[in-house]
Amino acid sequence: MTVDGEAFVVHSIPVPNRILIKAERFEQVAYETKEQFLRDVLALELSFRQKAKQARLIKKAKFRELKWLNDDEWSDQIH
């Protein structure tokens, strides 16, 4: 990959086919080097996509209500 004529390799980050990164997210990333900036921007985008996918799948599952194990009453008879 080249940026401004400099070649470098970004390791360990899966790069999506379409990169749709909003400008507001760029402002959250500090710029030290080109490689670090690109790696951090892609990591931020990947994190955003994972959270969006999780929310989308939970919505698609159509849970009637959110339940937690702590809300149930547990007794010693349950094995």
N, C-alpha and C positions, 0 to 999 in steps of 0.2 A: 504494500500500500504506500502511496506517496502523498505527501501534503506539502505544498509549496516547494516541490522539488526534492524534499528529503524523504528517503525510504525508511520505513520502519514496519515492524510486525506487531500486531496486537495479539497477545496470547490469552487463552483460556476464557474468551468471551464469545459466545455464539452471536453472530451478527445476523439480525433478521433481514429478510428479503426487502422489506420496506421499512425505512426508518422514518417515523413520523414523530419527531421530537418537538415539543412546544418550546418557544423561546424562553418562557418563564423558568423552565428546568435548566437551561444553560446558565442562568444567573446563579444557580445554587452551586455550581462547580467551580472550584478555584483553578486558575491556570498557572501551572508551573512549567510544564513541558507539553509539547504537542501530543506526545504519546500518552502521557498521564491524563490530559484533558479528554482525549478521545475515549480512553479506557473508562474514565469516570462517567462521562456522558452516556456511553453505551450501557454501563452497569446500572445507572439511574433509570434509563429507559427500560431495561430488562426487569428491574424491580417494579416499576410502574405497571408494566404489562402483566406480570405475575399477579399483582394485587387486583388488577382489573379482571383478569381471568377468574380468579377465585370468587370475586363478587358476582361475576356473570354466571358462574356455575351454581353458586348458592341460590341465586335468583331463579335459575332454570329448574332447580330441584323442587321449587315451590313448597318449601317447608311451611307448615301452617303456623307454627310458632317456634321460637327459639327455646330449647330446653337444655338444662345443664344437669349433670349427674349430682351435683351438690343440692339441687332442688328436691330430689327424691328422698324419702325417708328410708333409711337402711336399718336393718335389724341383724341380730346374730344368726338368724335362721337362714339367711341367704348365703349360699356357698358358691 
